[in-house]
Amino acid sequence: MKEVHKTLFIPLYGKARVSKKNRILHDPMAEKIWEAEGFPIRGKGKSKWLAYAMAMRARVFDDWTEEMLCANPEALVLQIGCGLDSRCLRVKAPYLHWIDTDFPEVLFLRKKYYEEDEAYRMMALDASKPEQLETLPDGESAVLLLEGVSMYLTNEQVRRLLQALGKKYARLQILMDVYTALGARASKYKNPVKDVGVAEVYGIEEIRSLLKDTKIGCRAEHSLTPDVLVNALKPLERAFFRAVFAERLYRKFYRLYELERAA
């Protein structure tokens, strides 16, 4: 498996570890897959604090997806770069169509654990090649999840991906996490993906400039470590986590944007 594909095991490990503690995120599928496919995590990737951050990120994406589906239950849910994530199981709001996409070799492993049905499908897709979006079903409305994807694409590749999505779907709600330019530079020293061989990641400094000519606008910026989830930690853990992942400092490196394309 290529180095970029190996990065999917870092959030998988974090979600499985936190799920076993029965707080923040309930993810029995992550526990099952990690038990079967996991390997010794080295360096920063095995940090308890990073595991909490990964679980919180997943929960924020889950809750947002639930909110979008409750508002628009007929929307197509599209997760690009799904890895081994079990969001399709964790989200309890009903959906008509959900498509998880990733590279073929990732889906080959994923299909050991997930089954397709009338509502749920898996499709091969390379996010750096927006022309492949033509293989996706057409529709009026889509909810798009880009979790842990943008940092492996250049700014131009992200722009082209969003531009293609904006042309394909008249109504589009997007949640996307990004590194800032500072975060991308700091990743040379602080990022656990280095431990699985990833040589370079990319940051987005000005989201509105990147969105120019895409038909998509920035609706809001969200917290990746909301108080309601941080408060689920034990008191001493909570204090240390808040010191390490202080919102004002954290967003200098890492941000979460809600984007939209209105009909």
C-alpha positions in Angstrom: 0.0 0.0 0.0 1.4 3.4 -1.0 2.5 5.9 1.7 -0.5 8.2 1.4 -2.9 5.3 1.7 -1.1 4.2 4.9 -2.1 7.5 6.5 -5.7 6.1 6.9 -4.5 3.9 9.7 -3.6 6.9 11.9 -7.2 8.1 12.4 -8.4 4.5 12.4 -6.1 3.8 15.4 -7.2 7.0 17.2 -10.9 6.2 16.7 -10.5 2.6 17.8 -8.5 3.6 20.9 -11.0 6.3 22.0 -14.0 4.1 21.2 -12.7 1.5 23.7 -12.8 4.2 26.4 -16.5 4.6 25.6 -16.3 8.4 25.3 -16.5 11.0 22.5 -17.0 8.4 19.7 -18.7 5.0 19.6 -17.0 3.1 16.8 -17.0 -0.7 17.1 -16.1 -1.1 13.4 -12.9 0.9 13.9 -12.1 -1.4 16.9 -12.8 -4.5 14.8 -10.7 -3.4 11.8 -7.8 -2.2 13.9 -7.7 -5.5 15.8 -7.5 -7.4 12.5 -5.4 -5.0 10.4 -3.5 -2.9 12.8 0.3 -2.7 13.2 2.6 -1.1 15.7 2.2 2.7 15.5 5.4 4.6 15.8 6.3 8.1 16.9 3.6 10.8 17.2 0.8 8.7 15.7 0.5 6.7 19.0 -0.1 9.8 21.1 -3.2 9.6 23.3 -3.8 13.2 22.7 -3.7 12.8 18.9 -6.2 9.9 19.3 -8.6 12.2 21.2 -8.2 14.9 18.5 -8.9 12.3 15.7 -12.0 11.0 17.5 -13.2 14.6 18.0 -12.7 15.4 14.4 -14.7 12.3 13.4 -17.5 13.2 15.8 -17.7 16.8 14.5 -18.0 15.4 10.9 -20.6 12.9 12.1 -22.7 15.5 13.9 -22.6 17.9 10.9 -23.6 15.1 8.5 -26.6 14.3 10.7 -27.6 17.9 10.7 -27.3 18.2 6.9 -29.4 15.0 6.4 -32.1 16.1 8.8 -32.4 19.3 6.8 -32.2 17.6 3.4 -32.9 13.8 3.7 -32.9 13.3 -0.1 -29.3 14.6 -0.6 -26.6 12.3 -1.9 -23.9 11.8 0.8 -20.5 11.7 -0.8 -17.4 11.0 1.2 -14.1 11.4 -0.8 -11.1 9.6 0.7 -13.2 7.5 3.0 -10.3 5.1 4.0 -11.7 2.6 6.5 -14.0 5.0 8.2 -17.4 3.8 9.4 -19.3 7.1 9.2 -21.9 5.4 7.1 -22.7 3.3 10.2 -22.2 5.9 12.9 -24.6 8.4 11.3 -28.1 7.5 12.5 -30.1 9.9 10.3 -31.6 8.0 7.4 -30.2 8.5 3.9 -31.3 7.5 0.4 -27.9 7.4 -1.2 -24.4 7.3 0.3 -21.2 6.8 -1.7 -17.8 6.3 -0.1 -14.9 6.8 -2.5 -11.1 6.1 -2.4 -8.3 4.5 -4.4 -9.0 1.0 -5.7 -6.5 -0.6 -3.3 -8.0 1.1 -0.3 -11.5 -0.1 -1.4 -10.2 -3.6 -1.9 -9.4 -3.7 1.9 -12.5 -1.8 2.8 -14.8 -4.3 1.1 -13.6 -7.0 3.6 -15.6 -5.1 6.3 -18.4 -3.2 4.5 -21.2 -4.4 2.3 -22.9 -2.5 -0.4 -26.7 -2.3 -0.6 -29.4 -0.2 -2.4 -28.5 2.9 -0.3 -24.8 2.4 0.2 -22.1 2.1 -2.4 -18.3 2.3 -2.8 -16.6 3.7 -5.8 -13.0 4.2 -6.9 -12.0 7.8 -7.2 -8.8 9.8 -7.3 -9.5 13.3 -5.8 -6.6 14.8 -7.8 -8.5 13.9 -11.1 -11.8 15.8 -11.0 -12.8 14.4 -14.4 -13.5 11.1 -12.5 -16.4 12.9 -10.9 -18.4 12.2 -14.0 -18.7 8.6 -12.8 -20.7 9.7 -9.8 -24.5 9.8 -10.1 -26.1 13.1 -11.0 -28.5 14.8 -8.6 -29.8 18.1 -7.5 -28.3 18.1 -4.0 -25.2 16.6 -2.3 -23.5 16.6 1.1 -19.8 16.3 0.6 -17.3 15.1 3.3 -13.6 15.9 2.7 -12.0 14.7 6.0 -8.2 14.4 6.0 -8.0 14.8 2.2 -7.1 18.4 1.2 -3.6 18.3 2.7 -2.6 15.7 0.2 -3.7 17.8 -2.7 -2.1 21.0 -4.0 -4.2 24.2 -3.8 -4.8 24.0 -7.5 -6.0 20.4 -7.2 -8.4 21.3 -4.4 -9.7 24.3 -6.4 -10.3 22.1 -9.5 -12.0 19.4 -7.4 -14.4 22.0 -5.8 -14.9 23.7 -9.2 -16.0 20.3 -10.7 -18.3 19.5 -7.8 -19.8 23.0 -8.1 -20.7 22.3 -11.7 -22.1 18.9 -11.0 -24.4 19.6 -8.1 -26.8 22.6 -7.9 -27.0 22.4 -4.2 -23.8 21.4 -2.3 -22.9 21.4 1.3 -19.2 20.6 2.1 -17.2 20.1 5.3 -13.5 20.2 4.7 -10.5 20.2 7.1 -7.3 21.9 5.9 -3.8 22.7 7.0 -2.8 26.3 6.9 0.4 27.2 5.2 2.1 27.3 8.6 0.6 24.0 9.5 2.0 22.4 6.3 5.4 23.8 7.1 5.3 22.6 10.7 4.3 19.1 9.6 7.8 18.5 8.5 8.6 18.2 12.2 5.2 17.5 14.0 3.1 15.4 11.7 2.6 11.7 12.4 2.1 11.0 8.7 5.9 11.4 8.4 6.2 8.1 10.3 4.4 6.2 7.5 6.6 7.8 4.8 4.5 10.7 3.5 7.0 13.3 2.2 4.9 16.4 1.6 1.6 17.9 2.6 -0.1 21.2 1.5 -1.7 24.1 3.3 -4.5 26.6 2.4 -3.8 30.1 3.7 -6.8 32.0 2.3 -9.9 29.9 1.7 -11.9 32.6 -0.1 -9.1 33.2 -2.6 -9.0 29.4 -3.3 -12.8 29.3 -3.9 -12.7 32.0 -6.6 -14.5 30.9 -9.8 -15.7 27.6 -8.2 -19.4 28.7 -7.6 -18.7 27.7 -3.9 -18.5 30.0 -1.0 -17.4 29.7 2.6 -20.4 29.6 5.0 -18.6 29.1 8.3 -15.5 28.0 10.2 -16.1 25.4 12.8 -14.1 24.1 15.8 -12.3 20.8 15.6 -12.3 20.5 19.4 -15.7 21.8 20.6 -16.1 22.2 24.4 -18.9 19.7 24.5 -16.5 17.0 23.4 -13.5 18.2 25.3 -15.7 18.1 28.5 -16.1 14.4 28.0 -12.5 13.9 29.0 -11.4 13.3 32.6 -10.5 16.6 34.5 -6.7 16.2 34.3 -6.9 15.1 30.7 -9.2 17.9 29.9 -6.8 20.5 31.3 -3.8 19.1 29.4 -5.8 18.7 26.1 -7.0 22.3 26.3 -3.4 23.4 26.8 -2.1 21.4 23.8 -5.1 22.0 21.5 -6.0 25.5 22.5 -8.4 26.8 19.9 -6.6 30.0 19.1 -3.2 28.2 18.7 -4.7 25.2 17.0 -6.3 27.1 14.2 -3.0 28.7 13.3 -2.1 25.2 12.0 -5.4 23.5 11.2 -8.9 24.6 10.3 -12.4 23.3 9.5 -14.5 25.0 6.9 -18.2 24.6 5.9 -18.6 25.5 2.3 -21.8 25.7 0.2 -23.0 26.1 -3.3 -26.6 27.3 -3.3 -28.9 26.7 -6.2 
